[in-house]
């Protein structure tokens, strides 16, 4: 059954366009009713990133949840994984993160977590969708049973301590110069403090949110500012998070950007050597580089591929008992510690390997030579460009030219009106030519 509101990562869209106060209120009521089970006093925790629209959505959600009798605990700006962790830690019935992750400030979204800290299943999201569009007036709480809302202090310290405890007790970062880019987003307070407490010399950028600048020319999707700062300060490395801190990329001391595939390789090999890998395999998506797969296979680790989206990675990990998984984008899930992607904890695990090896980041984080891979996006207004005859013909021709010596993946984004085209193979010139041909066909189909 097609979903009307939920995409691959919650409900997302233009603030005050798609994500309106009315919708947020109805989501609060619908989710609250879905998780109102038993006679106990129910509670929901709500965190957010730093977008201007977060105030509007937060207040509307509070109205929705309290109207169905749920108490609301407001966390303020916090990373998405921190909200998931606190949902479990504070024994809440539901967790909510207000964020559009790596998107620009004028988008926003609502992510929901169950009491176990995991994102909701498709079945539960469908149940919530039915209630969003239903008349729930007869299910509202009586006047004496309305929920209360309050802001919670100390949650930043709780997440900082939680993150630090993921490292070996004797490990510190004394003497390491680290440039940290928080994308003017949700981690702008907790991540610099945690690194400083671990002993690092921290130079922070992207820590001055104004409601409009989240992800703007900073963060994991725009690491150029971090690259410049690492080179300028001759830092040991740079760490870039995205707007809600569930993604990370690292910049080595030479200014080279290290993506999620390399980070997965570093963590997986280290955990295998330490006996911490739950089984000899990791989970990644169809977008991960073939070089990662070849490297892992060479050290006795299998790679299971799933559709794009961290929810599919997590689902496969839970179903089959893996404890390491992630995406090339830097969305890395380490289920020993977190129920969702946590960019900061992933970065700490890599730092532990670097510290233990006593080698520069450029050597530690270059585990394999990636195959040439080209990824381009086409934004479209409406319709279904992939069903266009010329687009179909271009794709068929491209697959024939690759002739089994590479991969071609064309897919619509689950969070925005964009078609993503990825080509991969040993011959970079051929891959670029093939991808450009499909992009050109899509552009004509999208006019």
N, C-alpha and C positions, 0 to 999 in steps of 0.2 A: 504494500500500500504506500503510495506516494505521500511524503510529508509536506505539509503546507508551510510550517514555520522553521522547523529544525533542519539544519544542514549537517555537515560532517563535524562541526565544532560548535554546537549550540545554535542559538538564534542570532543572526548577524545581519547588519544592513546600515543604511544611512541613518544617523541620529536625527530624530524628529521627522524622518521620512518614513523609513520602515520601522525603526525602533522608536516608537512614540510612548508618551506617558500612559496612554490608554492601553497599549499592548503590554507594557511592563506591568501595569496593575493587574491585567487579566492573567499574565504569566504567573505572577505571585499568587493569585487566588487559585489558579489551576494546579500549580505545583504544590501549594500548601495543602489543598484538599487531597491530592494524590498521596501525600506523605503524612497525612493526619491519621495515624493509626493508634488505637488504644486510648486509654483514659489519661495518660500522663500529660504533663505540660509540654507542648511541642516547641521546638526552637529551630531557627535557621540562622546560619552565619552568612554575612554578605561582605565580600571584598570588592575592590575595584582597582582599575589603573588610574591614570592621571588625566583622562580626557575631560573636557569641559562638560560634556553631556552626562558624565557619570553622576553628577549631583541630581539631575532631573530623573534619571532612570532609578537611582538608588531610592529616592523618596517615593516614586511610584510603586516600586517593589515593596517597600515597607508598608504602604497603604494596602496593597494586595494581601500580603502575608498576615498582617495584623487583623484584617477584616475577616479572615477565616480562623482566627484564634491562635496564630503562631507568634511566639515571642521572637524578636529579631535582635541579633547581636551584630553590630556594625563594626567592621575591622578597619575601614579606611583603605588607603592605597596599600596593597599587598600583592606579591606574586601569586599567580594562579596555583602553583603547587603548594604554597603556604595555605591558601584557602582550603584546598583539598585535605591537607594535613590537619588543619584546625577543625575541620568538620568532624573528623574522627576523634581528635584529641578532646574536643569540647562536648562530645557525645550529642552532637546536633542531629536532627532528623534530616537535614538538607543543607547543602552548601551552594552558594551562588557567587560567581565571579562576573563582574561587569567589565567586559573588555572586548576589543576587536583585535587583540594580539598584535600582529605586526602591521596592521592596516593603518592608514592615515587617521588623524584626529576626528574627522567628521563622520567616520564609521563608529559603530559601537556594537556590543553584543551581550548576550546573557548566556553564561555557561552554568550548568547545573550538575551538582555532585550528590550522590546518595549518601546515606549515613556511613558507608564503608569508605568514602573518599573517592570512589570511582565515578567516572562519567556514566550517565544513565544509559540503559539499553534502548534499542530501537522501540521495543514494545512499550516501555514506560513513557518514552517521549511521545508515542502515538496516543497513549492514554491522556497525557497532559494536553496534547493538541485538541483532543475532543472537548475537553473542558474549557479551553481558551475561547472557543467559539460557542459554548453553551451558555444558557441562562443559569447561573449558579446562585441567584438571589436567595433561594430557599435553603441553600447550604451555608450561608454566611453565619458567623458566630453571633450569639445573642449579646446584647450590650454588656452584660457582666463578664462575658467570656472573651472579649477582644484581646488581642495580643499587645504586648508592650515592646518598645524598642529602646535600645541604649547602645552607646559607643563603648567599646572594650579597650582598655589600656593594657599595655604590656605584651601585645601580640607580636610586635617586632622582635622583642627580646626572645620570645619563645621560638620563633623561626630561626633566629641567629644561632641559638644554642643547638637546635635540631640539626641545622646544616653543619655546624662544627663537629658534632658527634658522629658524622658519617666518615670522618677521617681517623686514622690510627691515633691513639692517645698521645704518643710521643712525637707526632709529626707537627712541625711548625713551618712557617714560611719566612722566618727571619732572613733578612738580606735580599729577598726577592723584590724587584721593582716591577709592579704590575699596573698597567693602565686598564681601568675598568670603565666600560661604556654601558650605562644603564638605559639608554634610549629615551631619556626623560620620562621613564615609565615607572611601573609598579615597584621595581626593586631599588629605586633611587636612594632609599634610606638603609635598607637591610644589608644589601650586598657590600657596599663600601665598609660598613661597620664590621661585618663578619671577617672580611679579609684583613682589616686592621687588627682585630683581636687575635687573629692567627699569626700576627707578626710581620705581615708584608708592608712594604712601602707602597702605599696606594695613591695613584693619581687618578682622580675620577673625572669623567666627562659624561654629558648626558644626564646630569643630576639636578637640573634646574627646570622642572616642569612648569608650564604656564597654562596648561589646558589645551594648547594648540600645537605644541612642538613635539609631541610623542612620535617617535620613529622618524622624525624629519631630519634627513641627512645624518642620522646616527643609528646605532643599534645593529643587530645581527644582519639585517637586510640591507644596511648601508654602512659597511665597515671602513670606508675610505678615511673618515676622520680619525678612527682608531689607528689605522695603519700609519698615518702621518705622525700621530702623537707618539706611537711606539718608536718610530725611527728618530724623531726629534729628541726624545728623552733617553734613547738607547736602553729602553726597558727590556726586561727579560721576556715579557710577553704581554699581550693584550687580551682582554676578555670582553666580548660584546653580547649582551642580552637583548631580547626584543621587548616590546611594550609591556607584556605581562610576565616576562622572565621565564617562559617555559621553553625557550630556545636559546642556544648559545653557539657562537663561533669563536675561535681563538686565532690570534695573530701572533706568529712567532717573532723572534728577535730580529729577523731580517725584513719583516713586514709582509710575509706571506700569509694569506688567509687559510686557515685549516678548517675544513667543513665537517659536518656531522659524520660522514662516512669514515674519515680518518680518526675522529674521536671515538667512534664505536670500535674501530680496530684496536686502538690503544687500550681502551677499557677492557674489551673482551680478552685480549691476549694477557693483560695483567691479571685479570680475575681468574683466567684458566691456570696461570702459573701459581697463583695463590690458593687454588682449590675453592674459589668462591663462585665459579660459574655453575649454576644449578644443573645444567646439562650441556653437552658439547655443541652448543648452537646459540645463535642470536636471531632476532627478528628484525627485518628491515622492510622497506617498501619497494615497489617496482621501480622507483626512481633511483635507488642506490646504485652506485657505479659497479660495473662488472669487475673492476679491479679489486673492490672490497671482497666480493664473493671469492675470487681466485686466491686472495691473500688468506682469508679465513680457512678456506678448504686446505690450504697448504700447511696450516698449523693444527689441523684436525678439528676445526670448528665449522659446522654447517651454517648455511644462511637460508632462513625461511623468508620468502617474500609475500607481502600482503598488499592490498590496495592502499593508495595514498591516504593518509590521515592517521593521527596518533591513536585514535580510538580503535582502529583495526589492528595496530601493532599491539596495543594493550590487551585486546580481546584474545589475540593469538597467544600472547605470552601467558595469560591466565589459563587458557584452555590446555596448553601443552607444557606448562611448567618451566618456561624460560624466565630468566631474571635480568637479561640485558636486551634492549631493543631500541629502535629509533629511526630517524629520518635523516636524509642528507642535509636537510635544512638546519639541523642542529637540535631537533626535538628529540631528546634522548630520555628513555624511560629506564630507570634502575629500580626494579620493583622491590629490592631489599629495603629501599628507603622511601620510595614515593609511589603513589598510585597513578601519577600522570607525569608528563614531561617536566623536568626541573633543570633548567639551564645552568643554574648556579651550582647545584650539587654535582652535575656532570662535569663542570669546570673544576670543581674541587677534586674529583676523582682523577682527572688528568694531571692536576698539579701534584697529587700524591705520587703518580708515576714519574713525573719529571724530577721531583725531589729525590725519590729513591734511586733513580738512574744517575743523577749527578751530571746529566748531559743537557745541552741546549734544547729548547723546545723544538727547533727545526729538525733535530735528529730524532727526538722521541716521537714526534707527531707526523712523521712521514713514513708510514708503515708500508705503503704500496704506491706504485705509480698508476694514477687513474687513467682509464681509457679516455680518449677525447669524447667529451659529452657536451652537447649544445642544447640549451633550454631557452625557448623564447615564448612569449605570451602575446595573445591577441585579445583585445577587449572588444566585446560586441554589444549592440544595443538590445536586440530582441531576436526571436526566432531560434532556429537550430542549425547553425553553420555547418556542423559535421554531417548533416544530411544532404548538403549541397552536392550536386553531381560532379562539379569540377574539383571540389575538395576531396571527394571519394576517389576520383581518378588520380589526383596528385599523391594521395596516400598509397594507393595500390602500386603506382609507379615507383615510389620511394622504397617500398618493401621489396620490390623486385630487384632494385639496384643494390640493396644491402645484401641480398642473396644469402641470408643466414649468418653473415659476418658482423652482426651488430644488432642493436635493438632500436625500435621506434615506438614511442608511446605518445598518443594524442588523447587528452582527456580534458573535460571541463572542470574548472575549479569548483569545489564544494562550498566556497564561501563568498565568491564574487563572480560577476559575469565575464569570465576570462577563459579562453581555451589555451591550455598549456601544451606545447609541442617539444618533445625531447627526443633527440637522436644520439646514438652512441655507437662507436665502432673504432677499429684500429686506424682507419684513414680519416683524419680530421677534415680534410678538404671535401671529401665526399659527404661526410656527415653534415657539414655546414651548408653545402649545396642542397642537400635533400630537405633539411629543415627550412631553409629560406624558400624553397619551392612550395612547401605546404603553407608556410606563413603567408606567402603572396596569394595563394588560393583562398585562404581564410579571410584575408583583408578584403578581397573582391566580394566574397560571399557575405561579409558583414556590413558592406556599404548600404 
